[in-house]
Amino acid sequence: EDDVAIIAVVGDGMSHRPGVAGKVMGALGHAGVNVRAIAQGCNETNITTIVDGVQSLRALRAVHAAFLASLTVAVGVISGNSAVADS
């Protein structure tokens, strides 16, 4: 498969806050990021998405900006490519 990146949003309070997944997907959609897959952990403390590697920096920035003022979460990107690009 093509170069992809994993964007994970992690936060202890996510299971008690409705709309977190919608906010993640909305931020990615608004930024024009194509989401290939999405998963939520069974303990509801993380939401993980798979995006095209070339869109990983854009995705990271979009999700980070969506949560910056409203919720304390950790957002990270894992890419098989040593260089994370933004298109």
N, C-alpha and C positions, 0 to 999 in steps of 0.2 A: 504494500500500500504506500501511498505518498507520505511525505514528511508531515507529521502531525504533532500537536502539542497538547498537553493535559493542563487545563486550568481548573484549580481546585479552590473552592470557597469553604472555609472552615470556621465554625463558631459555636461555642457551647449553647448559646441562647437561641439557636436557629429553630429547634423543634417547637418552641413556644411562640414563634413569630410567624403568623401566616403571611404568605406572599413573598418569601425570600427567594424561592426558585423562580417565581415570576419576575422578580426584580433582576435576577442574574440574566435570565433569558431576554428580558426587555433591554437591558444594557447592551448585551451582545448584538441583538437585532438592530438597535438604534445605531450602533457603530458599524453595521454592515458585515459583521462576522458570521460566517457560516458554521453552525454547530453540527458536527457529524454524529455525536452521541452525548447523552447526558445520563448520569446516575446519581442516586442519593444513597448514602450509607444507611444501614439499618438502624443505627442509633440517631439518625437525623442531625448529625453535627457537621456534615459536609455535603456539598454538591460538587460533582466533578463533571467537566465537559471536555470533549475532544474537539479541537479546532485545527484548521490547516496551520502548519508551522509558520508560514509567511504572515499569518494574521495573529500570531501569538502575542506580540507586544501590544497591538491594538486591543485585543481581547483583555489582556491584563489591565491595561489602563482604563478601559471602559468599566470593567467590574469593580476595580478599585475606586474609581470616581463615584460609582453608584452607591457604595457603602461607606465612603469616607466620613461623612458627617452623621450617619444615622446608626451605625452598628459596628462594634469592634469585631473584625474578622481578619483572618490571615488569608491572603490570596497569593498563589504561587503558580509558576509555569514550569513544566518539565518538557523538554524538547529533545528529540534524538539528534538534532542538528546542534552543533556547537555554537553556531551564530543564530541568535533569535532575530528575525527580521520583521519589519512592519511594512505592509503594503497599503 
